[in-house]
Structures are given as structure tokens and as C-alpha cells.
Amino acid sequence: MNIRSFQLRVSGRNRYYDLIPQFAYRKEGRYQYSPTMPADLDGIGFIGWLPYFNKRWTAATDKLAFKEFCSANGLRTPRYSTQAADHLNGYIIKQPLSSFGYNIRGPFRNPDHADLRSRAGPNEYYEEFISGKIAKAWYWDDKLVCLELLPMPTVIGDGAHTLAQLIAGAVVPPNAPLERGEIEALVRFQNVSLDEVIPVGKTVLADFRYGSPLFPQTMENRNVIAKLASTDAGRQFVSAGPALWRTIPDNERSATLYTVDAIVDGEDRVWLLEMNCNPTVHPDAYVSMLEGLFGPAQEGVPNAMPVLPTLGPAVAPPPGFPHPWPMSPPPPGVLASGPFIAPSGAFSPGAPPPSPPPASAPGFVPKQS
């Protein structure tokens, strides 16, 4: 691993792959991702390695394109409209190209002509509000590799504090407190007031976003694939994989990690919301990622692992060869890539690995992880 860039070379079975790091940081109060950690910005930290840089495709950057794909391919997604919300049983308002849970308003029960916030403007759409558990599913190609399922954040009344005080007290540092305008619609949707003292034991929904600042930080592994394997919801996530994988263009489809945000309702139905490219990499995703790059894991193989000719020719380095990359490209024929998965449009197949991104590399804004 190059300590300065955090790029990681993984080799085995007579081939190697160069994994590109991602870092999260805040710029003007909003999250962005970058292959380098900008020194002059509010850094959040390292969020994983991918064997490529910044793959993007339409269904993973445009929520409406993703919903249209779901509707056309038999995948359940909340009803939506760019024109009117009269036929929806409660709705939220979203922007097709927004990320990280930003620019979401609602939920609202009906459009109020006196309240502009309850009506979708240009480049916005209505989406039916589905209550349930918040899900994020990681896929490597068409395979479900990780699944997190969390209840929507709530607060419980104590008979002494207002709802606004309860929600402010539930925000997990260092997250910023929720703005009053962010939660007023959700509060009205439940027929309560932010300035109302909540009775002892009464539960009130405080947020519905995956990236809510009310979620406590934890080092526990939240992957529930094994737990949900025999449930209807678990089977729906697994069966959706092949269709979701087809949203990626043919020339970029192979060896791709992506996530899908969803809601699992009280009847164990999965409602797909959006797809995310270049996500935060869940630790449990690396097993499938490395198997996809190097072939299935094998136990008890004597001497050396077999070469996998379907992944391309490669020449093993001589014993003790001090490989110089990433300070310089590998000498031709000494250590061949197996094959290098290049950034789209930037490198031709078989080209040597790129130099590390310069310290001044601009951040890119993929979808929420």
C-alpha cells in the first residue's frame, strides 16, 4: 500500500489489481467523496477501496430513471409523479439528481396551495411516502453481498420536554442539529407540534432518511443477510440482483459494487427507492469483490493458487521483486495486470495502472453510500 495515497495493490493467482481509495469530507456543510483526503476541508475519513475510479451510469445518478427501470422490470418502487400528488397516500418531494438524502421535503398528506413547500417545483417529483424499516443493500455485480435494516429514528415522550427538545437531544454528535424546517412537515404529518410537550411513553417518528443524524454510531456489523435469508424481504433483495445489474452499461457492468436504498414495510414488502454508484464499501463486500477479481476462494490448495485464464494472461513477478509502483509504472512483462479495470474513457484495456491522483484532484459527488 502506498501510505501517501492509500492506494492498495492486491496480488495473487499470477495477477494483481490496484484498488482506489475513497474518502468522505464536508464542503460547505455537505458531504462529498474524493480519491484523496483534502487537507483544508472537514474530513470524515476513509470509506473503502474499489478496483476502479468513479464509475457512473444513469440509473445510479438519476432517481427517476431508476424508478422507470423498476416499473418496467417488475421491481416494486413507490408510486411517483412529476405532475400531481392527488393520487398518492401521503408523499415526499425529491430531486432526481440529489444525493446523500439532501433536498427532500415532507411528508405531506395533500398539496396545499398556500404552502409552496408542499408542491413540487422544476426538477422535482412526488413520491409516495412508505413507512417501515430503512434498508441499504450492497451488490457486487448481480449478487447481494450485504444488507442493513434499521428502524426509522423515533423519540419517546417524557412528559416534560417538547418534541423539538427531544429531537435536538437525540442528534448524535458531531452531526449538526436538524433545522426546524427539515422536520416540521414530518411532525405535522403525525398531527403533533414541535412545541408540544410529548406525553410519557408516546413515540413520535423523528426522521426517515438513511443518513439521519439521529442514528447512533456503532462499530457493530449491521449486516443481516443471514438473519433475513429465509424471509420474504431477504428473498426479494436477492432476486432483484440480476435485474439491477442490467442497469449498468455493458462496457462497465463487470466487477462493479453498488448499493440500493429501500424501505421494508410492515408486510415485508421491499420498496426500492434509488441506486448508488461508488458507495461506501461495507467490510463484508470485500470477500465477493476479491472472489470476483481473482476467482472463488479455495481451501487446502497445495503450493500455489491456479491461474484463471478467463481473467486474462499474467506473468508472475520473480521472487523478491521490489515492485516500484505507484512511484512508477511496472516494467513491461514483469508484472502484468490481470486485467486492469480502468476508469471509464480514461485508459484502454491493458494499459498500465495510473499514477496516484494528485493531491489537488477535485472531489466527485457520487450517490450516497
Summary of the structure (lengths in Angstrom):
residues: 369
radius of gyration: 23.0
end to end distance: 23.8
largest distance: 74.9
contacts: 1031
relative contact order: 0.20
helix: 19%
strand: 24%
